[in-house]
């Protein structure tokens, strides 16, 4: 599913690809709240768990955060419309 792909791309720190997939999800009519919760926050949660277990380190977390921030910029107007 597209939300899982978004989470995986974000987790791997691929900012451009994450943003493009978020745009694709929006274009396909996926609920912005679902994109945020299941896609973006899901990916950040996964990277956070890996960080706690010392499976990834600060640079990987920062790359994921950059991917999150770029995608959130795209989502802000949609989330505001949806009242999130």
N, C-alpha and C positions, 0 to 999 in steps of 0.2 A: 504494500500500500504506500501511497505517496508520503504520508505522514511519517512512516517508519524510515523511508529514504531520507527525508529532511533531517530527522534525528541523527541518522548515521553520518550524513555529510557534515552536519554541525559538529558532531563528536570528533570527526577526523580533521576539523579545522578548515574545511574548504569553503571559505567565505563566498566566493563568486558563485560556485555551484549551488550552495545552499540558497542564496538569494534568488538565483534563477529558478530553482525548484519551488521555492515559496511563491514566486510569481506565477508559475505554472499551476500550482494548487489554487491560487486565487482566481486565475483565469478559468479553471475548471469548476469553480463555484463551491469549493470546499469552505466550510464555515471558518472564518478568521479565528474564532476562539479555539477551535479544534487544532488549527495550524499552530497557534501559540502553545496550547497546553500539551498536545501529544507530540508535535513535531519539535518545536524549538525548546520548550522547557524539558521535554523528554530527553533530548540530546544533552542539554546542560546537566540534567540530573545524572545521566550515565557517566559523563566526564567527571562529575564531582565524586561519584562513587569510586571510579578508577583512581582519582587523585588521593582519596582517603586510603586506598589500599596500596599506594605507591606504585601503581601500574603506569601512571603518566605523571609528568612533572609540570612545573609552572609554564614553560613555553607552550605545551599542548593545550593547557587550560586557557591561556591567553589567545591562542589561535581560535579556539572554540568560541570564546567570548567575542572576538572580532566578528566571527560569522554570525553570531546571535545579534550583535548590534546592527550590522548592516541589514539583516533581515527584518529586524524590529522597525527600522526606519521606513521600510517599505510597508509594513503592517500598521503603523500608527494611525493613518487616516481611517483605515478599515475597522480597526479596533474601537476608535472613537465613535464611528457610526453605529457600531454594534453595542455601544455602551459598556465596553470592557475596560 
